[in-house]
Amino acid sequence: MVTLAEQDRQSVPGLDTAERDRVVTALETRFAPHLDAAAAAVREAERELAEARERLAKAEEAAATGEYRSDPLVFMRETLSEDVDALERRTNPKKVRAAFRFLLDRAVDLAAGEVQGFHDDQAAAEHERLHGVEACRLAVQRAAAALEEARAMAERVRSAERAARRGLDVMLDKLAAPQE
């Protein structure tokens, strides 16, 4: 018994125009989603690199224009120790009590400021780690590397398509050649 594949090989020495069109269409149809996906990956990597560069420019500008802010806690610490010294010099009980209440209020304010300062410093360090100039430089480097990888992947996809097209041309040439 003869299989269909064997009948095709025996009866058709080459491909007619309709069959060639079907083979070319099949090749293009099978590669189209992969070519589109590769192109989309490259576009996405280019967009991410552009965004990373914008963030770096903003971070560098913010670092260059950042204003110096003095720490009020330094002065509060110093005046608190002066308030303790002043309390030691008081002799009148009424004035001692008043000076202590004032000292207590200042000490509580300092303690609250110390806690808030700690949290602010932690938040600033986290912001710098995530959005600072160095973090943005690293993000640009990562985005540039990802873009190069995406471009290399896209080239490999195009290379695979070219290989399939070369194979199609070889097949068409061999089928068009007279059989021996």
C-alpha positions as MATLAB code, in Angstrom:
seq = 'MVTLAEQDRQSVPGLDTAERDRVVTALETRFAPHLDAAAAAVREAERELAEARERLAKAEEAAATGEYRSDPLVFMRETLSEDVDALERRTNPKKVRAAFRFLLDRAVDLAAGEVQGFHDDQAAAEHERLHGVEACRLAVQRAAAALEEARAMAERVRSAERAARRGLDVMLDKLAAPQE';
ca = [
       0.000    0.000    0.000;
       1.274    3.477   -0.950;
       0.980    6.325    1.563;
      -0.173    9.823    0.653;
       3.311   11.220    1.176;
       4.716    8.680   -1.239;
       2.005    9.531   -3.801;
       2.937   13.213   -3.505;
       6.586   12.404   -4.074;
       5.802   10.206   -7.063;
       3.141   12.309   -8.756;
       4.340   15.922   -8.236;
       7.905   16.685   -9.301;
       7.630   20.371   -8.269;
       5.257   22.756   -6.583;
       2.618   24.613   -8.537;
       2.073   28.340   -7.903;
      -0.802   27.835   -5.471;
       1.234   25.381   -3.383;
       4.208   27.753   -3.355;
       1.956   30.555   -2.146;
       0.584   28.307    0.608;
       4.090   27.368    1.764;
       5.253   30.998    1.786;
       2.089   32.070    3.601;
       2.560   29.292    6.151;
       6.143   30.412    6.773;
       5.114   34.048    7.169;
       2.127   33.152    9.358;
       4.198   31.022   11.706;
       6.947   33.644   12.073;
       4.718   36.745   12.293;
       3.865   36.464   16.018;
       7.504   35.868   16.923;
       8.756   38.764   14.816;
       6.079   41.006   16.313;
       6.923   39.883   19.849;
      10.633   40.501   19.266;
       9.940   43.976   17.875;
       7.651   44.734   20.831;
      10.352   43.612   23.273;
      12.856   45.949   21.630;
      10.393   48.863   21.733;
       9.650   48.167   25.413;
      13.368   48.035   26.247;
      13.929   51.312   24.383;
      11.051   52.922   26.311;
      12.427   51.684   29.639;
      15.885   53.040   28.787;
      14.420   56.437   27.902;
      12.464   56.503   31.176;
      15.551   55.495   33.164;
      17.540   58.294   31.537;
      14.800   60.798   32.389;
      14.771   59.647   36.019;
      18.576   59.989   36.129;
      18.408   63.532   34.769;
      15.776   64.459   37.366;
      17.804   62.868   40.177;
      20.969   64.689   39.111;
      19.060   67.975   38.925;
      17.512   67.399   42.350;
      20.927   66.593   43.828;
      22.469   69.708   42.283;
      19.704   72.051   43.419;
      19.108   70.497   46.840;
      19.223   73.045   49.626;
      21.108   72.601   52.863;
      18.870   72.226   55.894;
      20.286   72.571   59.347;
      19.272   70.090   61.990;
      17.318   71.888   64.735;
      17.902   68.962   67.091;
      21.553   69.936   67.488;
      20.482   73.239   69.009;
      17.724   71.638   71.072;
      20.217   69.193   72.597;
      22.551   72.010   73.545;
      19.856   74.237   75.033;
      18.436   71.297   76.991;
      21.739   70.802   78.786;
      21.811   74.568   79.435;
      18.293   74.315   80.888;
      19.491   71.594   83.275;
      22.360   73.853   84.342;
      19.904   76.708   84.860;
      17.665   74.448   86.971;
      20.647   73.624   89.194;
      21.226   77.335   89.820;
      17.626   78.031   90.916;
      17.097   78.374   94.645;
      13.487   79.462   94.951;
      11.115   76.429   95.041;
       8.570   78.162   92.850;
      11.216   78.963   90.238;
      12.631   75.412   90.460;
       9.191   73.979   89.697;
       8.667   76.381   86.773;
      12.140   75.686   85.394;
      11.513   71.938   85.689;
       8.189   72.206   83.811;
       9.950   74.179   81.096;
      12.806   71.629   81.020;
      10.320   68.756   80.855;
       8.484   70.327   77.910;
      11.747   70.926   76.062;
      12.981   67.387   76.795;
       9.719   65.874   75.491;
       9.954   68.052   72.366;
      13.537   66.895   71.851;
      12.559   63.242   72.293;
       9.737   63.620   69.751;
      12.127   65.376   67.389;
      14.714   62.606   67.781;
      12.141   59.938   66.890;
      10.811   61.933   63.951;
      14.352   62.708   62.800;
      15.240   59.028   62.870;
      12.205   58.158   60.744;
      12.910   61.029   58.356;
      16.536   59.909   57.979;
      15.440   56.339   57.290;
      12.927   57.517   54.679;
      15.529   59.754   53.036;
      18.036   56.897   52.922;
      15.430   54.586   51.398;
      14.480   57.242   48.857;
      18.140   57.735   47.974;
      18.643   53.984   47.660;
      15.673   53.661   45.306;
      15.601   57.018   43.516;
      18.966   58.647   44.102;
      21.545   59.466   41.458;
      23.474   56.233   41.909;
      20.313   54.109   41.829;
      19.249   55.879   38.645;
      22.667   55.320   37.064;
      22.394   51.609   37.821;
      18.863   51.568   36.389;
      20.159   53.169   33.176;
      22.910   50.551   32.964;
      20.406   47.726   33.505;
      18.014   49.196   30.933;
      20.818   49.598   28.378;
      21.872   45.986   28.933;
      18.266   44.826   28.585;
      17.957   46.782   25.341;
      21.079   45.126   23.951;
      19.749   41.714   24.974;
      16.395   42.483   23.342;
      18.095   43.604   20.146;
      20.221   40.437   20.116;
      17.114   38.307   20.658;
      15.310   40.109   17.829;
      18.269   39.502   15.545;
      18.233   35.803   16.432;
      14.506   35.668   15.581;
      15.164   37.382   12.230;
      18.057   34.985   11.644;
      15.757   32.008   12.264;
      13.281   33.441    9.768;
      16.056   33.985    7.203;
      17.164   30.363    7.696;
      13.588   29.163    7.106;
      13.343   31.326    3.985;
      16.678   29.980    2.700;
      15.380   26.475    3.356;
      12.213   27.311    1.433;
      14.278   28.602   -1.488;
      16.403   25.433   -1.468;
      13.282   23.269   -1.384;
      11.708   25.193   -4.259;
      14.898   24.987   -6.295;
      15.230   21.249   -5.689;
      11.596   20.591   -6.555;
      11.814   22.712   -9.697;
      14.957   20.922  -10.887;
      14.367   18.005  -13.277;
      14.228   14.636  -11.533;
      16.977   12.165  -12.424;
];
